[in-house]
Each structure stands twice: as C-alpha cells, then as structure tokens.
Amino acid sequence: MDRFAPVRSVAVPFARDNIDTDQILPARFLHLPRDADHGACLFRDLRWRADGSEDPDFPLNRAPWRDVRIALGGRNFACGSSRENAVWAMHGHGFRAVIAPSFGDIFAQNGLKNGLLPVRLPEATVAAMIARAEADPSAELTVDLQAQHVIDADGIAHPFEIDPFARRCLLDGIDELAFTLSHHEDIAAFENRIGRDNQ
C-alpha cells in the first residue's frame, strides 16, 4: 500500500443518498482475483448502457471527472453488502478519498485497510461541495490526512476525525499485518520471556 500523501483533485459529485456496494461493483464481478482491473468494473451498470456505449449523463463519463481522485457522496455512501471488492474498484479507478456525511460501516473499514480514505464531513458542508462541483467542475479540493482537513475550492479548511491507528497506517503505507510484523523483535522478546517464565 502506498503512503497516503495530500490529494489535490477536482471532485466528482455522486449526489444521491444510499449508493450501495452493488452499484459500485455489481455482484457478477466478485469472482475477479485481487490483482484484476477492478477499476474497469466500477459503476459498470450505471456508466454503460445495455448496448455497451457510455452513458453521457453519468459523472465519470464526463471529461472533467474521468481521471478524478476525490469523490463526493450523499448520506450512507457504500451501504449494503460487505464486499471489499467495492473498495478495490474505487481504488483501482484512481480514487484516494471519498467525502460524504456518512458511510456504510464495513465499506469505511475496508477503505482504511486498502488505501481509500473515507472522510466524514457535515451534511451541509458536503452539499455545498457537491453544488460547487456541479456548477464548476474544475474546482479542486485538497484532502490532507496529516493535517486532518479538507481544503475546499475557496481555501477554507474543514477538519475531520479519523481513528489514530488507521491514520498512522495510511500515512506509513502499511496494513495491520505489516504493522504487526514491524514489531517482530518486541514480539520475539516477549515470547522468549514468557517461555522462560513457564519453565
């Protein structure tokens, strides 16, 4: 996992509440292995028409947002089934942060473990960011995990909360297993001490 550096990007607005993981990654793609191109399947049934052509009304099919790194969502973003593949699809497409008033809990946890930062901001703040993105698609946001704030297009910083351990792992570019292994000397010393005490 790459270290999470500040992300500056235009932000694509998904202005609906309750976008679920089956919309993010339809179930028929769950068989794909971890190293497959999940990004190509992102929002597959919303981005493409039945005849295989792009739906020009879907935000990711519009020029300003094709290579976007920040998403804006409504309430309860990525609710539904607990598929880690939905995070893989967003990360594979290039997203590094999703800003919403609330998330499906499992998606948020999976995001933190896979390099996709879920940022919770007040509903009114997110609504204003969505309105700005729709009115001016070139408007950029900055997500700064080190400082724990989002800087909007007007330069205003909006602080957010995150679990300290998850923040540390993202900033260092490690997962929980790698964090544990980084303490192998301490673990070995503990095991040796316990072994001596039990003799």
Buried (B, 14 or more C-beta within 10 A) or exposed (E): BEEBEEBEBBBBBBBEBBBBBBBBBBEEBBEBEEEBEBBEBBBBBBBBEEEEEEEEEBBBBBEBBEEBBBBBBBBBBBBBBEBBBBBBBBBBBBBBBBBBBBBBEBBBBBBBBBBBBBBBBEBEBBBBBBEBBEEEBEBBBBBBBEEBBBBBBEEEEBEBEBEEEBBEBBEBEBBEEEEEEEEEEEEEEEEEEEEEEEE
